[in-house]
Amino acid sequence: MSDLALALELADVADARSLPRFRALDLAVHTKPDLTPVTDADRAVEEALREHLEVERPGDAVLGEEYGSSGDGPRRWIVDPIDGTKNFSRGLPIWATLIALEDNGTLSLGVVSAPALGRRWWAARGEGAFANGERMRVSRIARLEEAAVSADYAAPLPGVWHGRALGDFWQHMLVAEGALDAAVDPGLSLWDLAALVPIVEEAGGRITSLDGGEPVAGGSAVSTNTVLHEAVLAALR
């Protein structure tokens, strides 16, 4: 089984655990030490993914939001069992499982599965980016004055045609689809963004930190259709 086929299989495993718990009357929600919420579904999904990887890729390392790092070696699966836990816990459908593979320091594939939205995005290096099986490409908008931008903070990016605050994974997937021209997220962990990078880039986009560096090291993300990237970074400064 190829790595991408396995990642898509992992997404099926995750959806089978998460979707039945969405809007469940007995959903258990707890507060972690960092004051962010975690549900029984977050933990069940990550546990299931780790068990599956132990069978299919026993030599690979795993990093997950809920259970940290395990294993060692040049290949590491990076998992956010439910990105958008606040939405999940309140019955809002904007949440997803994020799955990435880092191979010798390169994020080689990403899968974002949002079953409550009926959407799944994926990409592997050199193979293009897809949404529900259809090839996707970023937009060609070249001027901020014509751009639709989502910024995950209170103030929208000044000077753009249309500003939204969609947040989490979704805004970056909409950039990859060409529905948005740019998205800005000032605070992310590795498991929040690892799956996004290959998808945005394989769709023809660019993704960096807010200062223009590597997003994995920067803890933030700006995704664009590439054409607008420098203009967006300049506006943020």
SVG drawing of the C-alpha trace seen along z (x, -y; Angstrom):
<svg xmlns="http://www.w3.org/2000/svg" viewBox="-28 -49 44 54">
<polyline fill="none" stroke="black" stroke-width="0.4" points="0.0,0.0 1.4,-3.4 1.7,-6.1 -1.0,-8.2 -3.4,-5.2 -2.6,-4.5 -3.2,-8.2 -6.6,-8.1 -7.4,-4.8 -6.4,-6.5 -8.9,-9.3 -11.6,-6.7 -10.7,-5.3 -10.8,-8.8 -14.2,-9.6 -15.7,-6.4 -14.7,-7.4 -15.4,-11.1 -18.7,-11.5 -20.8,-9.3 -19.7,-11.5 -20.5,-14.8 -23.5,-16.3 -23.7,-13.2 -25.7,-14.0 -23.1,-12.2 -20.0,-13.8 -17.5,-14.4 -15.6,-17.7 -12.6,-18.4 -10.2,-21.4 -6.5,-20.7 -3.8,-22.5 -3.4,-25.0 -7.1,-25.8 -8.1,-24.4 -10.9,-21.8 -10.5,-18.1 -13.3,-15.6 -13.5,-11.9 -13.7,-11.9 -10.2,-13.6 -8.7,-10.9 -10.5,-8.0 -9.5,-9.2 -5.8,-9.6 -5.8,-6.2 -7.3,-4.5 -4.8,-6.2 -1.9,-5.1 -3.1,-1.6 -3.6,-1.5 -0.1,-2.9 1.5,-0.4 0.2,2.4 0.8,0.8 4.0,-1.2 5.5,0.1 8.9,-1.5 7.5,-5.1 7.3,-7.7 4.1,-9.4 3.4,-12.9 -0.2,-13.7 -1.8,-16.6 -3.3,-14.5 -0.6,-11.9 2.6,-13.5 5.6,-11.9 6.4,-8.2 9.0,-6.2 12.0,-7.5 13.4,-7.5 13.4,-9.6 9.6,-9.1 7.0,-10.7 3.2,-10.8 1.8,-14.0 -1.8,-13.9 -4.4,-16.3 -7.3,-14.1 -9.9,-16.9 -8.8,-20.3 -11.5,-22.7 -12.4,-21.0 -14.3,-24.1 -16.5,-23.8 -16.9,-20.1 -17.9,-20.4 -20.5,-23.1 -22.1,-21.3 -20.5,-23.4 -19.5,-21.3 -16.2,-23.1 -13.7,-20.5 -11.4,-17.9 -8.8,-15.3 -5.4,-16.3 -2.9,-13.7 0.6,-14.4 3.7,-12.4 7.1,-13.9 9.8,-12.0 13.5,-13.0 12.4,-16.5 10.0,-17.0 6.2,-17.1 5.5,-14.6 1.7,-14.3 -1.3,-15.7 -4.9,-14.7 -7.6,-16.9 -10.9,-15.1 -14.0,-17.1 -16.9,-14.5 -19.5,-16.9 -18.8,-19.2 -18.7,-16.2 -15.3,-17.3 -11.9,-15.7 -8.7,-17.2 -5.4,-15.5 -2.1,-15.8 1.2,-13.9 4.4,-15.6 4.4,-15.6 0.9,-14.1 -1.3,-17.2 -4.0,-18.3 -7.5,-17.0 -10.8,-17.8 -13.3,-14.9 -11.4,-13.3 -11.3,-16.4 -8.1,-18.2 -7.9,-21.7 -5.9,-24.8 -5.5,-28.1 -6.9,-31.3 -5.2,-33.7 -6.2,-37.0 -3.2,-39.3 -4.3,-42.4 -5.2,-42.8 -8.0,-45.1 -9.7,-42.1 -8.7,-39.5 -10.9,-37.5 -9.0,-36.9 -9.7,-35.0 -7.8,-36.2 -8.1,-34.3 -8.0,-37.3 -10.2,-40.2 -9.0,-42.8 -9.3,-41.9 -6.4,-42.5 -6.7,-46.2 -7.3,-47.0 -8.7,-43.7 -11.9,-43.3 -13.6,-40.8 -12.5,-39.9 -13.7,-36.9 -12.6,-35.0 -13.2,-31.3 -10.4,-30.0 -8.7,-26.6 -8.0,-24.3 -10.9,-25.4 -9.6,-28.7 -6.4,-27.2 -8.3,-24.5 -10.4,-27.2 -7.2,-28.9 -6.1,-25.6 -9.5,-25.3 -9.3,-28.8 -12.4,-30.0 -10.2,-32.3 -7.0,-34.1 -5.3,-34.2 -5.7,-33.1 -3.8,-34.2 -3.5,-32.2 -1.2,-33.8 -1.0,-30.9 -0.5,-27.2 1.2,-24.1 2.9,-21.6 -0.1,-19.3 -2.3,-22.2 -0.4,-22.9 1.7,-19.9 -1.1,-18.5 -1.9,-21.9 1.5,-22.5 1.6,-19.8 -2.0,-20.4 -1.6,-24.2 1.7,-23.8 0.5,-21.0 -2.5,-23.2 -0.1,-25.8 -0.2,-28.0 2.4,-29.2 2.4,-28.9 4.8,-30.5 4.9,-31.9 3.8,-35.5 7.4,-36.6 7.9,-34.7 9.8,-31.8 9.0,-28.1 5.6,-27.7 6.6,-24.5 9.2,-26.5 7.3,-29.7 4.1,-28.7 1.9,-30.7 0.7,-30.4 -0.1,-32.6 -1.4,-30.7 -1.9,-32.4 -2.3,-31.8 1.4,-32.5 0.9,-35.6 -0.4,-37.6 2.0,-36.3 4.5,-39.1 1.7,-41.7 -0.1,-39.9 3.1,-39.7 3.7,-43.4 0.2,-44.3 0.6,-42.2 3.8,-44.1"/>
</svg>
